[in-house]
């Protein structure tokens, strides 16, 4: 994040606590339909720490971020897509297509500054 190259994350399964924080550090995110993401810290008597306390409120707003932190509710790929934290979703069930990768081909020929423009660099 904020480096010279885009970070495109593909995630499936569980992204819990720090795993969800890694997702937030990606420039673009492709998520499988089996994704389950949440912050369990409050349920364990701890508070969420690290960069996520800065990144998540910027991405979804303070009140929604606090709801995700404090309640620790499990979010699926569709919910994260609605929040703007996931760019694309794909199905991992047997017979489904592989994940779509529309971005790399479009940005390979672009100069570095437009590639980083979405991250504010």
C-alpha distances in whole Angstrom, upper triangle without the diagonal:
4,5,9,8,7,6,10,11,15,16,20,22,21,18,20,18,15,15,15,12,10,11,9,6,6,6,10,12,16,18,21,24,25,22,23,20,21,21,24,24,26,29,29,30,26,24,20,18,15,12,13,16,14,11,14,17,14,14,17,20,21,24,22,20,23,25,22,22,26,27,25,26,25,23,23,21,23,23,19,19,22,19,17,14,15,16,18,21,23,26,27,30,33,34,30,28,25,22,21,19,19,16,16,20,19,16,18,20,18,17,14,14,15,12,9,12,11,8,10,10
4,7,8,8,9,12,14,18,20,24,26,25,22,23,22,19,19,18,15,14,14,12,9,9,8,12,15,19,21,25,27,28,25,26,23,24,24,27,27,29,32,32,32,29,26,22,20,17,13,15,17,15,12,16,18,15,15,19,20,22,25,24,21,24,27,24,24,28,30,28,29,28,26,26,24,26,25,22,22,24,21,18,17,18,18,21,24,26,29,30,34,36,37,33,31,28,25,24,21,21,17,17,20,20,16,18,19,17,16,12,11,13,11,8,10,10,6,8,6
4,6,7,9,12,15,18,21,24,27,26,23,25,23,20,20,20,17,15,16,15,11,11,10,13,16,19,22,25,29,29,26,28,25,26,26,29,29,31,34,34,34,31,28,25,22,19,16,18,20,18,16,19,21,19,18,22,24,26,29,27,25,28,30,27,27,31,32,30,31,30,28,28,26,28,28,24,24,26,24,21,19,20,20,22,25,27,30,30,34,36,37,33,31,28,25,24,21,21,17,16,19,19,15,16,18,16,14,11,11,13,11,8,11,12,9,11,8
4,7,10,13,16,19,22,26,29,28,26,27,26,23,23,23,20,18,18,17,14,13,12,14,17,20,23,27,30,31,28,30,28,29,29,33,32,35,37,37,38,35,32,28,26,23,20,21,24,21,19,22,24,21,21,25,27,29,32,30,28,31,33,30,30,34,36,33,34,33,31,30,28,30,30,26,25,28,26,23,21,21,20,23,26,27,31,31,35,37,37,34,31,28,25,23,20,20,16,15,17,17,13,13,15,13,11,7,9,11,9,7,11,12,11,12,9
4,6,9,13,16,19,23,26,26,23,26,25,22,21,21,19,16,16,16,13,11,9,12,15,17,20,23,27,28,25,27,25,27,28,31,31,34,36,36,37,34,32,28,26,23,20,21,24,22,19,21,24,21,20,24,26,28,31,29,27,30,32,29,29,33,34,32,32,31,28,28,25,27,27,24,23,26,24,21,19,19,18,20,22,24,27,27,31,33,33,30,27,24,21,20,16,16,13,11,14,14,11,11,13,12,11,8,10,11,8,7,11,12,11,13,11
4,6,10,13,16,20,23,23,21,23,23,20,19,18,17,14,13,13,11,8,6,8,11,13,17,20,23,24,22,24,22,24,25,29,29,32,34,34,35,32,30,26,25,22,19,19,22,20,17,19,22,19,18,21,24,26,29,26,24,28,29,26,27,31,31,29,29,27,25,24,21,23,24,20,19,22,21,17,16,15,14,16,19,20,24,24,28,30,30,27,24,21,18,17,13,14,10,9,13,13,10,11,13,12,12,10,11,11,7,7,10,10,9,12,11
4,6,10,13,16,19,20,17,20,19,17,15,15,14,11,10,11,8,5,5,7,9,11,14,17,21,21,19,21,19,21,22,25,26,29,31,31,32,29,27,23,22,19,17,17,20,19,15,17,20,18,17,20,23,25,27,25,22,26,27,24,24,28,29,26,26,24,22,21,19,21,22,18,18,21,19,16,14,13,13,14,17,18,22,22,26,28,28,25,23,19,16,16,13,14,11,11,14,15,12,13,17,16,16,13,15,14,11,10,13,12,10,14,13
4,7,10,14,17,18,16,19,19,17,15,14,14,11,9,11,10,6,6,5,6,8,11,14,17,18,16,19,18,20,22,25,26,29,30,31,33,30,28,24,23,21,18,18,21,20,17,18,21,19,17,19,23,25,27,24,22,26,26,23,24,28,28,25,25,23,20,19,16,18,19,16,15,19,18,15,12,11,10,11,13,15,18,18,22,24,24,21,19,16,12,12,10,11,9,9,13,14,12,13,17,16,17,15,17,15,12,12,15,13,12,16,16
4,6,10,13,14,12,15,16,14,11,11,12,9,7,9,9,6,8,6,5,6,8,11,14,15,13,15,14,17,19,22,23,26,27,28,30,27,25,22,22,19,17,16,20,20,16,16,20,19,16,19,22,24,26,23,21,24,24,21,22,25,25,22,22,20,17,16,13,16,17,14,14,17,17,14,11,9,10,11,12,13,16,16,20,22,23,20,18,15,12,12,11,13,12,12,16,17,16,17,20,20,21,19,20,19,16,15,18,15,15,18,19
4,7,11,12,11,15,17,15,12,12,14,11,9,12,12,9,11,9,6,5,6,8,11,12,10,13,13,17,19,22,24,26,27,28,30,28,27,23,23,22,20,19,22,22,19,19,22,22,19,20,24,26,27,24,22,25,25,21,23,26,25,22,21,18,16,14,11,15,16,13,13,17,17,15,12,10,10,9,10,10,12,12,16,18,19,16,15,12,9,10,10,13,13,13,16,18,18,19,22,22,24,22,23,22,18,19,21,18,18,22,22
4,7,8,8,12,14,13,9,10,12,10,8,11,12,11,13,11,8,6,5,6,10,9,7,10,10,13,16,18,21,23,24,24,27,25,24,21,22,20,19,17,21,22,18,18,21,21,18,19,23,25,25,22,20,23,22,19,20,23,22,19,18,15,13,11,9,13,14,12,13,16,16,15,12,10,11,11,10,10,12,11,15,17,19,16,16,13,10,13,13,16,16,17,20,21,21,22,26,26,27,25,26,25,22,21,23,20,20,24,24
4,6,8,11,14,14,11,11,14,13,11,14,16,14,17,14,11,9,6,5,7,6,5,8,9,13,16,18,21,23,23,24,27,25,25,22,23,22,22,19,23,24,21,20,23,24,21,21,25,26,26,23,22,24,23,19,21,23,22,19,17,14,12,10,9,12,14,13,14,17,17,17,14,12,14,12,10,10,10,9,12,15,17,14,15,13,11,14,15,18,19,20,23,24,24,25,29,29,31,29,30,28,25,25,27,24,23,27,28
4,7,10,13,14,10,11,15,14,12,16,18,17,20,18,14,12,9,8,9,6,5,6,8,12,15,16,19,21,21,21,24,24,23,21,22,22,22,20,23,25,22,20,24,25,22,22,25,27,26,23,22,23,22,18,20,22,20,17,16,12,12,10,10,14,15,14,16,18,19,19,16,14,17,15,13,12,12,10,12,15,18,16,17,16,14,18,19,22,23,24,27,28,28,29,33,33,34,32,33,32,28,28,30,27,26,30,31
4,6,10,11,8,9,12,12,11,14,16,16,19,18,15,14,11,10,11,8,6,5,6,9,11,12,15,18,17,18,21,20,20,17,19,19,20,17,20,22,20,18,22,23,21,21,23,24,24,21,19,21,19,16,16,19,17,14,13,10,10,10,11,14,14,13,16,18,18,18,15,14,18,17,15,15,15,14,16,19,22,20,21,19,17,20,21,24,24,25,28,30,29,30,34,34,35,33,33,32,29,28,30,26,25,29,30
4,7,7,4,5,8,8,8,11,13,13,17,16,13,13,10,11,13,11,7,6,5,7,9,11,13,16,16,17,19,18,17,14,16,16,16,13,16,18,16,15,18,20,17,18,21,21,21,18,16,18,17,13,14,17,16,12,13,10,10,10,11,14,14,12,14,17,16,16,13,13,16,16,15,16,17,16,19,22,24,22,22,20,18,20,21,23,23,24,27,28,27,29,32,31,33,30,30,29,26,25,27,24,22,25,27
4,6,5,5,8,10,10,12,14,15,19,18,16,16,14,15,16,13,10,8,5,5,6,7,9,12,13,13,16,14,14,11,13,14,15,12,15,17,16,14,18,20,18,18,20,20,20,17,15,16,16,12,12,14,14,10,11,9,10,12,13,16,15,13,17,19,17,18,15,15,19,19,18,20,20,19,22,25,27,25,26,24,22,24,24,27,26,27,31,31,30,32,35,34,35,32,33,32,29,27,29,26,24,27,28
4,5,5,6,9,10,11,13,15,19,19,17,18,16,18,19,17,13,11,8,6,5,6,7,10,12,11,13,11,11,8,9,10,12,9,12,14,14,12,15,18,17,17,18,18,18,16,13,14,14,11,9,12,13,9,12,11,12,14,16,18,17,15,18,20,17,18,15,16,20,21,20,22,23,23,25,28,31,29,29,27,24,26,26,28,27,28,32,32,31,32,36,34,35,32,32,31,28,27,28,25,23,25,27
4,5,5,6,9,10,11,13,17,17,16,18,16,18,20,18,15,13,10,9,8,10,10,13,15,14,16,13,12,9,9,9,10,9,12,14,13,13,16,17,17,18,20,19,20,18,15,16,17,14,12,15,16,13,15,14,15,16,17,20,18,16,19,21,18,19,15,16,20,21,21,22,24,23,26,29,31,29,29,26,23,25,25,27,26,26,30,30,29,30,33,32,32,29,29,29,26,24,26,23,21,23,24
4,5,5,7,9,10,11,15,15,13,14,13,15,16,15,11,10,8,9,9,11,12,16,17,17,19,16,16,12,13,12,12,11,14,16,14,13,17,18,17,18,20,20,21,19,16,18,18,14,14,17,17,14,15,13,13,14,14,17,17,14,17,19,17,17,13,14,17,18,17,19,20,19,22,25,27,25,25,22,20,22,22,24,23,23,27,28,27,28,31,30,31,28,28,28,25,23,25,22,20,23,24
4,5,5,7,9,10,14,14,11,13,12,14,15,14,10,9,6,7,8,11,12,15,16,17,19,16,15,11,12,12,11,9,12,14,11,10,14,15,13,14,17,17,18,15,13,15,15,11,11,15,15,12,13,11,10,11,12,15,13,11,13,16,14,14,10,11,15,16,16,18,19,19,22,25,27,25,25,22,20,21,21,23,22,23,27,27,26,27,31,29,30,27,27,27,24,22,23,20,18,21,23
4,5,5,7,9,12,14,12,15,14,17,19,18,14,13,10,10,9,12,12,15,17,17,19,16,14,10,10,9,8,6,9,11,9,9,12,13,12,14,16,16,18,15,12,14,15,12,11,15,16,13,15,14,13,15,15,18,16,13,15,17,15,14,11,13,16,18,18,21,23,22,26,29,31,28,27,25,22,23,22,24,22,23,27,27,25,27,30,28,29,25,25,25,22,20,21,19,16,19,20
4,5,5,7,11,12,10,13,13,16,18,17,14,14,11,12,12,15,16,19,20,20,22,19,17,14,13,11,10,9,13,13,11,11,15,15,14,16,18,19,21,19,16,18,19,16,15,19,20,17,18,16,15,16,15,18,17,14,16,19,16,15,11,12,15,17,17,19,21,21,24,27,29,26,25,22,19,20,19,21,20,20,24,24,22,24,27,26,26,23,23,23,20,18,20,18,15,18,19
4,5,6,9,9,7,10,10,13,15,15,11,12,10,11,12,16,17,19,21,22,23,21,19,15,15,14,12,10,14,14,11,11,14,14,12,14,17,18,20,17,15,18,18,14,15,19,19,16,17,15,13,13,12,15,14,10,12,15,13,12,8,9,11,13,14,16,18,18,22,25,26,23,22,20,17,18,17,19,17,18,22,22,21,22,26,24,25,22,23,22,19,17,19,16,14,18,19
4,5,8,9,9,12,12,16,18,18,14,14,11,12,13,16,17,19,21,22,23,20,18,14,14,12,9,7,11,10,7,7,11,11,9,11,14,15,17,15,12,15,16,13,14,17,18,16,17,16,14,15,13,16,14,11,12,14,12,10,7,9,12,14,16,18,21,22,25,28,29,26,25,23,19,20,19,20,18,19,23,22,21,23,26,24,24,22,21,20,18,16,17,14,12,15,16
4,7,9,9,13,14,18,20,20,17,17,14,15,15,19,19,21,23,24,25,22,19,15,14,12,9,9,12,11,8,10,13,12,11,14,16,18,20,18,15,18,20,17,17,20,22,19,20,19,17,18,16,19,18,14,15,18,15,13,10,12,13,16,18,20,23,23,27,30,31,28,26,23,20,20,19,20,17,18,22,21,19,21,24,22,22,19,19,19,16,14,15,13,10,13,14
4,5,6,10,12,15,18,19,16,17,15,17,17,21,22,24,26,26,28,25,23,19,18,15,13,12,15,14,11,12,15,14,12,15,18,20,22,20,17,21,22,19,19,23,24,21,22,20,18,17,15,17,17,14,14,17,15,12,9,10,11,13,15,17,20,21,25,27,28,25,23,20,17,17,15,16,14,14,18,18,16,18,21,19,20,17,17,17,13,12,14,11,10,13,14
4,7,10,13,17,19,21,18,20,18,19,20,24,25,27,29,30,31,28,25,22,21,18,15,14,17,16,12,13,16,14,12,15,18,20,23,20,19,22,23,20,21,25,26,24,24,22,19,19,16,18,18,14,14,17,15,12,10,10,10,12,15,18,21,22,26,28,29,25,23,21,17,16,14,14,11,12,16,15,13,15,18,16,17,14,14,13,10,9,10,8,7,11,11
4,7,10,14,16,18,16,18,16,19,20,24,25,27,29,30,32,29,27,23,23,20,17,16,19,18,14,15,18,16,13,15,19,21,23,20,19,23,23,20,22,26,26,23,23,21,18,17,14,15,16,13,11,14,14,10,9,7,6,9,12,14,18,19,22,25,25,22,20,17,13,12,11,11,9,11,14,14,12,15,18,16,18,16,16,14,11,11,12,10,10,14,15
4,6,10,13,14,12,14,13,16,18,21,23,25,27,28,30,27,25,22,22,20,18,16,19,19,15,15,18,17,13,15,19,21,23,20,18,22,22,19,20,24,24,21,20,18,15,13,10,12,13,10,9,13,12,10,7,5,5,7,9,11,14,15,19,22,22,19,17,15,11,11,10,12,11,12,16,16,15,17,21,20,21,19,20,18,15,15,16,13,13,17,18
4,7,10,12,10,13,14,17,20,23,25,27,28,29,31,29,27,24,25,23,21,19,22,22,18,18,21,20,17,18,22,24,25,22,21,24,23,20,22,26,25,22,21,18,15,13,9,11,13,11,10,13,14,12,10,6,6,5,6,7,11,12,16,18,18,15,13,11,8,8,8,10,11,13,15,16,16,18,21,21,23,22,22,20,17,18,19,16,17,20,22
4,7,8,7,10,11,14,17,20,23,25,25,26,29,27,26,23,24,23,21,19,22,22,19,17,21,21,17,18,21,24,24,20,20,23,22,18,20,23,22,19,18,15,12,9,6,9,11,9,9,12,13,12,10,7,8,6,5,6,9,10,13,16,17,14,13,12,9,10,11,14,14,16,19,20,20,22,25,25,27,25,26,24,21,21,22,19,19,23,25
4,5,6,9,11,15,19,21,24,26,26,27,30,29,28,25,26,25,24,22,25,25,22,21,24,24,20,21,24,26,26,23,22,25,23,20,22,25,23,20,18,15,12,9,7,9,12,11,11,14,16,15,13,10,11,9,6,5,6,6,9,13,14,11,11,10,8,11,13,15,17,18,21,22,23,24,28,28,30,29,29,27,24,25,26,23,23,27,28
4,6,9,11,15,19,21,24,26,25,27,30,29,28,25,27,27,26,23,26,27,24,21,24,25,21,21,24,26,26,22,22,25,22,20,22,24,22,19,17,13,11,7,6,8,11,11,11,14,15,16,14,11,13,10,6,6,5,6,8,12,14,11,12,12,11,13,16,18,20,22,24,25,26,27,31,30,33,32,32,30,27,27,28,25,25,29,31
4,6,10,13,17,18,22,24,23,24,27,27,26,24,26,26,25,22,25,27,24,22,25,26,22,22,25,27,26,23,22,24,22,19,21,23,21,18,16,12,10,7,7,10,12,12,13,16,17,18,16,13,15,13,10,9,8,7,9,12,15,13,14,14,13,16,18,21,22,24,26,27,28,30,33,33,35,33,34,32,29,29,30,27,27,31,32
4,6,10,14,15,19,21,20,22,25,24,23,20,22,22,21,19,21,23,20,18,21,22,19,19,22,23,23,19,19,21,19,16,18,20,18,15,13,10,8,5,6,9,10,9,11,14,14,15,13,11,13,12,9,10,10,10,12,16,18,16,17,15,14,16,18,20,21,23,25,26,27,28,32,31,33,31,32,30,27,27,28,24,24,27,29
4,7,11,12,15,17,16,18,21,20,20,18,20,21,20,17,20,22,19,17,20,22,19,18,21,22,21,18,17,18,16,13,15,17,15,12,10,6,6,5,7,10,10,10,12,14,14,16,13,12,16,15,13,14,14,13,15,19,21,19,20,19,17,20,21,24,24,26,29,29,29,31,34,34,35,33,33,32,29,28,29,26,25,28,30
4,7,10,13,14,14,16,19,17,16,14,16,17,17,14,16,18,16,13,16,18,16,15,18,18,18,15,13,15,14,10,12,14,13,9,8,6,5,6,8,11,10,9,12,14,13,14,11,11,15,15,14,16,16,16,19,22,24,22,23,21,19,21,22,24,24,25,29,29,29,31,34,33,34,32,32,30,27,26,27,24,23,26,28
4,6,9,11,11,13,15,14,13,11,14,15,15,12,14,16,15,12,15,17,16,15,17,16,16,13,11,12,11,7,8,10,9,6,6,5,6,9,11,14,11,10,14,15,13,15,13,14,18,19,17,19,20,20,22,26,28,26,26,25,23,24,25,27,27,28,32,32,31,33,36,35,36,33,33,32,29,28,28,25,24,26,28
4,6,8,9,10,12,10,9,7,10,12,13,10,11,15,14,12,14,17,16,15,16,15,15,13,11,11,10,7,6,8,8,5,8,8,10,13,15,17,14,13,17,18,15,17,15,16,20,21,21,23,24,24,26,29,32,29,30,28,26,27,28,30,29,30,34,34,33,35,38,36,37,34,34,33,30,28,29,26,24,26,28
4,6,5,7,9,9,9,8,12,14,16,13,14,18,17,15,17,20,20,19,20,18,18,16,14,13,12,10,8,9,8,5,8,9,12,15,17,20,17,16,20,21,19,21,18,20,24,25,23,25,26,25,27,30,33,31,32,30,28,30,31,33,32,34,37,37,36,38,41,40,40,38,37,37,34,32,33,30,28,30,32
4,5,5,6,5,6,6,9,12,15,12,12,16,17,15,17,20,20,19,20,18,18,16,14,12,13,11,8,8,10,8,11,13,15,18,20,23,20,19,23,23,21,23,20,22,26,27,26,28,29,28,30,34,36,34,35,33,31,33,33,35,34,35,39,39,37,39,42,41,41,38,37,37,35,32,33,30,28,30,31
4,5,5,5,5,7,11,14,16,14,13,17,18,16,17,20,20,19,19,17,16,15,13,11,11,10,7,6,7,7,11,13,16,19,22,23,20,20,23,24,21,23,21,23,27,29,28,30,31,31,32,36,38,36,37,36,33,35,35,37,36,37,41,41,40,42,45,43,43,40,39,39,37,34,35,32,29,31,33
4,6,7,9,11,14,17,20,17,17,20,21,19,20,23,23,21,22,20,18,17,16,14,13,12,10,8,8,7,10,12,15,19,22,23,21,21,24,24,22,25,23,25,28,29,28,30,30,30,31,35,37,35,37,35,33,35,36,38,37,39,42,42,41,43,46,45,45,42,42,41,39,37,37,34,32,34,36
4,6,9,10,13,17,19,17,17,21,22,20,22,25,25,24,24,22,21,20,18,16,16,14,12,11,11,10,13,15,18,21,24,26,23,23,27,27,25,27,24,26,30,31,30,32,32,31,33,36,39,37,38,36,34,37,37,39,38,40,43,43,42,44,47,46,46,43,42,42,40,37,38,35,33,35,37
4,7,10,13,16,19,18,17,20,22,20,21,25,25,24,24,21,20,20,18,15,16,15,12,10,12,12,15,17,20,24,26,28,25,25,28,28,26,28,26,28,32,33,32,34,35,34,36,39,42,40,41,39,37,39,39,41,40,41,45,45,44,45,48,47,47,44,43,43,41,38,39,36,33,35,37
4,7,9,13,16,14,13,17,19,18,19,22,22,22,22,19,19,19,16,14,15,14,10,10,12,12,15,17,20,23,25,27,24,23,27,27,24,26,24,26,30,31,31,33,34,33,35,39,41,39,40,38,35,37,37,39,38,39,42,43,41,42,46,44,44,40,40,40,37,35,36,33,30,32,33
4,6,10,13,11,10,13,15,14,15,18,19,19,18,15,16,16,13,11,13,12,8,8,11,11,15,17,18,22,24,26,23,21,25,25,22,23,21,24,27,29,29,32,33,33,35,38,41,38,39,37,34,36,35,37,35,37,40,40,38,40,43,41,41,37,37,37,35,32,32,30,27,28,30
4,7,9,8,7,11,12,11,12,15,16,16,16,14,15,14,11,10,12,10,7,9,11,10,14,15,16,19,21,23,20,18,22,22,19,20,18,21,24,26,26,29,30,30,32,36,38,36,36,34,31,32,32,33,32,33,37,36,34,36,39,37,37,34,33,33,31,28,29,26,23,25,27
4,7,7,6,9,11,11,13,15,16,17,17,15,17,17,13,12,15,13,10,12,15,14,17,18,19,22,23,25,22,20,23,24,21,21,19,22,25,27,27,30,32,31,34,37,40,37,37,34,31,33,32,33,31,32,36,36,34,35,38,36,35,32,31,32,30,27,27,25,22,23,25
4,5,6,8,9,11,13,14,15,17,17,16,18,18,14,14,17,15,12,15,18,16,19,20,20,22,23,25,23,20,23,24,21,21,18,20,23,26,27,29,31,31,34,37,39,36,36,33,30,31,30,31,29,29,33,33,31,32,35,33,32,29,28,29,26,23,25,22,19,21,21
4,5,5,6,8,11,11,12,14,15,14,17,16,13,14,17,15,13,16,19,17,20,20,20,22,21,24,21,18,21,22,18,18,15,18,21,23,25,27,30,30,33,36,38,35,34,31,28,29,27,28,26,27,30,30,27,29,32,29,29,25,24,25,23,20,21,19,15,17,18
4,5,5,6,8,10,10,12,12,12,14,13,9,11,14,11,10,13,15,14,16,16,16,18,18,20,18,15,18,19,15,15,13,15,18,21,22,25,27,27,31,34,36,32,32,30,26,27,26,27,25,26,30,29,27,29,32,30,30,26,25,25,23,21,21,19,16,18,19
4,6,6,7,9,11,11,11,10,12,12,8,9,12,11,9,12,15,14,17,18,17,20,21,22,19,17,20,20,16,17,15,18,21,24,25,28,30,31,34,37,39,36,35,33,30,30,29,30,28,29,33,32,30,32,35,32,32,29,27,27,26,23,23,20,18,19,21
4,6,6,7,9,11,10,10,13,13,10,11,15,13,12,15,18,17,19,20,19,22,22,23,20,18,20,20,16,16,14,18,20,23,25,28,31,32,35,38,39,36,35,33,30,30,28,29,27,28,31,30,28,30,32,30,29,26,24,24,23,20,20,18,15,15,17
4,6,5,6,9,10,10,13,12,9,12,14,13,12,16,18,17,18,19,17,19,19,20,18,14,16,17,13,13,11,14,16,20,21,25,27,28,31,35,36,33,32,30,26,26,25,25,23,24,28,27,25,27,29,27,26,23,22,22,20,17,17,15,12,13,15
4,5,5,6,7,8,10,9,6,9,11,9,9,13,15,14,15,16,14,16,16,17,15,12,14,14,10,11,9,13,15,18,20,23,26,27,30,33,34,31,31,29,25,25,25,25,23,25,29,28,26,28,31,28,29,26,24,24,22,19,19,16,14,16,18
4,5,5,4,5,8,7,5,8,10,10,10,13,15,15,16,18,16,19,19,19,16,14,16,15,11,12,12,15,18,21,22,26,28,30,33,36,37,34,33,32,28,28,28,28,26,28,31,30,28,31,33,30,30,27,26,25,24,21,20,17,15,16,19
4,6,6,7,11,10,9,12,14,13,14,17,19,18,19,20,18,20,19,20,17,15,16,15,12,11,11,15,17,20,22,26,29,30,33,37,37,34,33,31,27,27,26,26,23,26,29,27,25,28,30,27,27,24,22,21,21,18,17,14,12,13,16
4,6,9,11,10,8,12,13,12,14,17,18,17,18,18,15,17,16,16,14,11,12,12,8,8,7,11,13,16,18,22,25,27,30,33,34,30,29,28,24,23,23,23,21,23,26,24,23,26,28,25,26,23,22,20,19,17,16,13,11,13,16
4,7,8,6,6,10,11,10,12,15,15,15,15,16,14,16,15,15,12,10,11,10,6,8,8,12,14,17,19,22,25,27,29,33,34,30,30,29,25,25,25,24,23,26,29,27,26,29,31,28,29,27,25,24,23,20,19,16,15,17,20
4,6,6,6,9,10,11,12,14,16,16,17,18,16,19,19,18,15,14,15,13,10,11,12,16,18,21,22,26,28,30,33,37,37,34,34,32,29,28,28,28,26,29,32,30,29,32,34,31,31,29,27,26,25,22,21,18,17,18,21
4,6,5,6,9,10,10,12,14,15,16,18,17,20,21,21,17,16,18,16,13,14,15,18,21,24,25,29,31,32,35,39,40,36,36,35,31,31,31,31,29,32,35,33,32,35,37,34,34,31,29,28,28,25,24,21,19,20,23
4,5,5,6,9,10,10,12,14,14,17,16,19,20,20,16,16,18,16,13,15,16,19,22,24,25,29,30,32,34,38,39,36,36,35,32,32,32,32,31,34,37,35,34,37,39,37,37,34,32,31,30,28,27,24,22,23,26
4,5,5,6,9,10,10,11,12,14,13,15,16,16,12,12,14,12,9,12,12,16,18,21,21,25,27,28,31,34,36,32,33,32,28,29,29,29,28,31,34,33,32,35,37,34,35,33,31,30,29,26,25,22,21,22,26
4,5,5,6,9,10,10,12,13,13,16,17,17,13,12,15,14,10,12,12,15,18,21,21,25,27,28,30,34,36,32,33,31,28,28,28,29,28,30,33,32,31,33,36,33,34,31,30,29,27,25,24,21,19,21,24
4,5,5,6,8,9,11,14,14,18,19,19,16,15,18,17,14,16,15,19,22,24,25,28,29,31,33,36,38,35,36,34,31,32,32,33,31,33,37,36,34,37,40,37,37,35,33,32,31,28,28,25,23,24,27
4,5,5,6,8,8,11,12,15,17,17,13,14,17,15,13,16,15,18,21,23,23,26,27,29,31,34,36,33,34,33,30,31,31,32,31,34,37,36,35,38,40,38,39,36,35,34,32,30,29,26,25,26,29
4,6,6,5,6,9,9,12,14,15,12,11,14,14,11,14,13,15,19,21,20,23,25,25,28,31,33,30,31,30,27,28,28,29,29,31,34,33,33,35,38,36,37,34,33,32,30,28,28,24,23,25,27
4,6,6,8,11,12,15,17,18,15,14,18,17,14,17,15,18,21,23,23,26,27,28,30,34,36,33,33,32,29,30,30,32,31,32,36,35,34,36,39,37,38,35,34,33,31,29,29,25,23,25,28
4,6,9,12,13,17,20,20,17,17,20,20,17,20,18,21,25,26,26,29,30,30,32,36,38,35,36,35,32,33,34,35,34,36,39,39,38,40,43,41,41,38,37,36,35,32,32,29,27,29,31
4,5,9,11,15,18,18,15,15,19,18,16,19,18,20,24,25,24,27,27,28,30,33,35,33,34,33,31,32,33,34,34,36,39,39,38,40,43,41,42,39,38,37,35,33,33,30,28,30,33
4,6,9,13,15,17,14,14,17,17,15,18,16,18,22,23,22,24,25,25,27,30,33,30,31,30,28,29,30,32,31,33,37,37,36,38,41,39,40,37,37,36,33,31,32,28,27,29,31
4,6,10,13,14,11,12,15,15,14,17,15,17,21,21,20,22,22,23,24,28,30,28,29,28,26,28,29,31,31,33,36,36,35,38,41,39,40,38,37,36,34,32,32,28,27,30,32
4,7,10,12,9,10,14,14,13,16,14,15,18,19,17,19,19,19,20,24,26,24,26,25,23,25,26,28,28,30,33,33,33,35,38,37,39,36,36,34,32,31,31,27,27,29,32
4,7,8,6,7,10,11,10,13,11,11,15,15,13,16,16,17,19,23,25,22,23,22,20,21,23,25,25,27,30,30,30,32,35,34,36,33,33,31,29,28,28,24,24,27,29
4,5,5,6,9,10,11,13,11,10,13,13,10,12,12,14,15,19,21,18,19,19,17,18,20,22,23,25,28,28,28,30,33,33,34,33,33,30,28,27,28,24,24,27,30
4,6,5,6,9,10,10,9,7,10,9,7,9,10,12,14,18,19,16,17,16,13,15,17,18,19,21,24,24,25,27,30,29,31,29,29,27,25,24,25,21,22,25,27
4,5,5,6,9,10,10,8,10,9,7,10,11,14,16,19,20,17,18,18,15,16,18,19,20,23,25,25,26,28,31,30,32,31,30,28,26,26,26,22,23,26,28
4,5,5,6,9,9,9,11,12,11,14,15,17,19,23,24,21,21,21,18,19,21,21,22,25,27,27,27,30,33,31,33,31,31,28,26,26,25,22,22,25,28
4,5,5,6,5,6,9,10,10,13,15,17,19,23,24,21,21,20,17,17,18,19,19,22,25,24,24,27,30,28,30,28,27,25,23,22,22,18,19,21,24
4,5,5,6,4,6,7,8,11,14,16,19,22,23,19,19,18,15,15,16,17,17,20,22,22,22,25,27,26,28,26,26,23,21,21,21,17,18,21,23
4,5,8,8,9,11,11,15,17,19,22,25,25,22,22,22,19,18,20,19,20,23,25,24,24,28,30,28,30,29,28,25,24,23,22,18,19,22,25
4,6,8,10,12,13,17,19,21,24,27,28,25,24,24,20,20,21,21,20,23,26,25,24,28,30,28,29,27,26,24,23,21,21,17,17,19,23
4,6,7,10,12,16,18,21,24,27,27,24,23,22,18,18,18,17,17,20,22,21,21,24,26,24,25,24,23,20,19,18,17,13,14,16,19
4,7,10,11,15,17,19,22,26,26,23,22,21,17,17,17,17,16,19,22,21,20,23,26,24,25,23,22,20,18,17,17,13,13,16,19
4,6,7,11,14,16,19,22,23,19,18,17,13,13,13,14,14,16,19,19,19,21,24,23,25,23,23,20,18,18,18,14,15,18,20
4,7,10,14,16,19,22,22,18,17,16,12,11,11,11,11,14,16,15,16,19,21,20,22,21,21,18,16,16,16,13,14,17,19
4,7,10,13,16,19,18,15,13,12,9,8,9,10,11,14,16,16,17,19,22,21,24,23,23,20,18,19,19,16,18,21,23
4,7,10,13,16,16,12,11,11,8,9,11,12,14,16,19,19,20,22,25,25,27,26,27,24,22,22,23,20,21,24,26
4,6,9,12,12,8,8,8,6,7,10,13,15,17,19,20,21,23,26,26,29,28,29,26,24,25,25,22,24,27,29
4,6,9,9,6,7,8,8,10,14,16,18,20,22,23,25,26,29,29,32,32,33,30,27,28,29,26,27,31,32
4,7,8,6,8,8,8,12,15,18,20,21,23,25,26,27,30,31,33,33,34,32,29,30,31,28,29,32,34
4,6,6,9,10,12,15,18,21,23,24,26,28,29,30,33,34,37,36,37,35,32,33,34,31,32,36,37
4,6,9,10,13,16,19,22,25,26,27,29,31,31,34,35,38,38,39,37,34,35,37,34,35,39,40
4,7,9,12,15,18,20,24,25,25,27,29,30,33,34,37,37,39,36,33,35,36,34,35,39,40
4,7,9,11,15,17,20,21,22,24,26,27,30,31,34,34,35,33,30,32,33,30,31,35,36
4,6,8,12,14,17,18,19,21,23,24,26,28,31,31,32,30,27,29,30,28,29,33,34
4,6,9,12,15,16,16,19,20,21,24,25,28,28,30,27,24,26,28,26,27,30,31
4,6,10,12,13,14,16,18,19,22,23,26,25,27,24,21,23,24,22,23,27,27
4,6,9,11,12,13,15,16,19,20,23,23,24,22,19,21,22,20,22,25,26
4,6,7,8,10,11,13,16,16,19,19,21,18,15,18,19,17,19,22,23
4,6,7,7,9,11,14,14,17,18,19,16,14,16,17,16,18,21,22
4,6,5,6,9,11,11,14,14,15,13,10,13,14,13,15,18,18
4,5,5,6,9,10,13,13,15,13,10,13,15,14,16,19,18
4,6,6,8,10,13,14,16,14,12,15,17,17,19,21,21
4,6,7,7,11,13,14,11,10,13,14,14,17,19,19
4,5,5,8,9,11,8,6,10,12,12,14,16,16
4,6,8,9,12,11,9,12,14,15,17,19,17
4,7,9,12,10,10,13,15,16,18,20,18
4,6,8,7,7,10,11,13,15,16,15
4,6,6,7,9,11,13,15,15,13
4,6,5,6,9,12,12,12,10
4,5,5,6,10,10,10,8
4,5,5,8,10,10,9
4,6,7,9,10,9
4,6,6,7,6
4,5,5,6
4,6,8
4,6
4
